[in-house]
Amino acid sequence: MITPLNSFCRTPLSMCVSTLLAVLCFSSNAWSEETVAASNEPIPEFSKAVMQDPAYIESGKQVWDGQCRHCHGNSAYPGKAPKLKPSSYQPDFVYDRVTNGFRKMPGWKAVFNEKQRVGVVTYIMSADFAP
């Protein structure tokens, strides 16, 4: 049986929890909008020439070896990050993930320049990359 005292004690707690949830929802929406605004950089064109450019592929291999394989593993598996399946990806998708991140993977826009991020895409999508 709930006594008036128990009911009174729960009301402030409920209000506090409701307020906290409202603040968290507002904060996450504001953060999401900032993230979307920050990710509005134009996606480079991934022409056949770019995708087969040895300079881009080598640049991407260097980034992969220096950073990506720490989580994805030497050949994209096994690592602490999910296994990559390049044959089912489009270059724009890979570029977006590398640039903006996804779930626990950080975005690398602030760390690697556009040429390096394009290079990662070309390397992952190339025949040189063997997951």
C-alpha positions in Angstrom: 0.0 0.0 0.0 1.3 3.4 -0.9 1.1 5.9 1.9 0.8 9.7 1.3 4.4 10.1 2.4 5.7 7.5 -0.1 3.6 9.2 -2.8 5.1 12.6 -1.9 8.6 11.2 -2.0 8.1 9.7 -5.4 6.7 12.9 -7.0 9.9 15.0 -6.7 11.9 12.0 -7.9 9.6 11.6 -10.9 9.9 15.3 -11.7 13.7 15.1 -11.4 13.9 12.1 -13.7 11.5 13.7 -16.2 13.5 16.9 -16.2 16.8 15.0 -16.7 15.3 13.0 -19.6 14.0 16.2 -21.3 17.5 17.8 -21.0 19.2 14.7 -22.4 16.8 14.6 -25.3 17.4 18.3 -26.1 21.1 17.9 -25.7 21.3 14.9 -28.0 19.1 16.7 -30.6 21.4 19.7 -30.5 24.4 17.4 -30.8 22.9 15.6 -33.7 22.2 18.8 -35.6 25.8 19.9 -35.0 27.0 16.6 -36.3 24.9 16.8 -39.4 26.0 20.4 -40.0 29.6 19.4 -39.6 29.3 16.5 -42.0 27.9 18.6 -44.9 31.2 18.8 -46.7 30.8 17.7 -50.3 31.8 14.2 -51.1 34.6 14.0 -53.7 34.0 12.4 -57.0 35.1 8.8 -57.1 35.7 8.4 -60.8 37.3 5.3 -62.3 40.6 7.2 -62.6 40.5 8.2 -58.9 39.6 4.6 -57.8 42.6 3.2 -59.8 45.1 5.9 -59.0 48.2 4.2 -57.5 49.1 7.4 -55.5 45.7 7.4 -53.8 45.8 3.7 -53.2 49.3 4.0 -51.6 48.2 6.9 -49.5 45.2 4.9 -48.3 47.4 1.9 -47.5 49.7 4.1 -45.4 46.7 5.4 -43.4 45.2 1.9 -43.1 48.5 0.5 -41.8 49.1 3.4 -39.5 45.7 3.8 -38.0 42.8 1.7 -39.3 44.2 -1.8 -38.8 44.6 -1.1 -35.0 40.9 -1.7 -34.7 39.9 -3.5 -37.9 42.8 -5.9 -37.9 45.5 -6.5 -40.5 43.2 -7.6 -43.2 40.0 -6.0 -41.8 39.4 -9.0 -39.6 39.7 -10.0 -36.8 39.8 -6.8 -34.9 37.8 -5.1 -32.3 35.9 -3.3 -35.0 33.4 -5.0 -37.4 34.7 -7.0 -40.4 34.7 -4.9 -43.5 32.9 -6.1 -46.7 34.2 -3.9 -49.4 32.5 -5.8 -52.2 29.1 -4.7 -50.8 30.1 -1.0 -50.3 30.0 2.1 -52.5 32.9 4.6 -52.3 30.6 7.4 -51.0 29.5 5.1 -48.2 33.1 4.3 -47.1 34.1 8.0 -47.4 31.2 9.0 -45.2 32.2 6.4 -42.5 35.9 7.4 -42.6 35.1 11.1 -42.5 32.2 11.2 -40.0 32.5 8.0 -38.2 29.7 5.7 -37.1 28.7 4.3 -33.7 32.0 3.6 -31.8 34.2 4.5 -34.8 35.4 8.1 -34.7 35.3 10.4 -37.6 38.7 11.1 -39.0 38.0 14.4 -40.7 40.0 16.4 -38.2 43.0 14.0 -38.4 43.4 13.1 -42.0 43.1 15.5 -45.0 40.7 14.8 -47.9 43.4 13.2 -50.0 44.2 10.7 -47.2 40.5 9.9 -46.7 40.0 9.4 -50.4 43.1 7.2 -50.3 41.6 5.1 -47.6 38.5 4.6 -49.8 40.5 3.7 -52.9 42.7 1.3 -50.9 39.7 -0.5 -49.2 37.9 -0.8 -52.5 41.0 -1.9 -54.4 42.2 -5.4 -55.3 45.2 -4.7 -53.0 42.9 -4.8 -50.0 42.1 -8.4 -49.0 39.7 -8.7 -46.0 
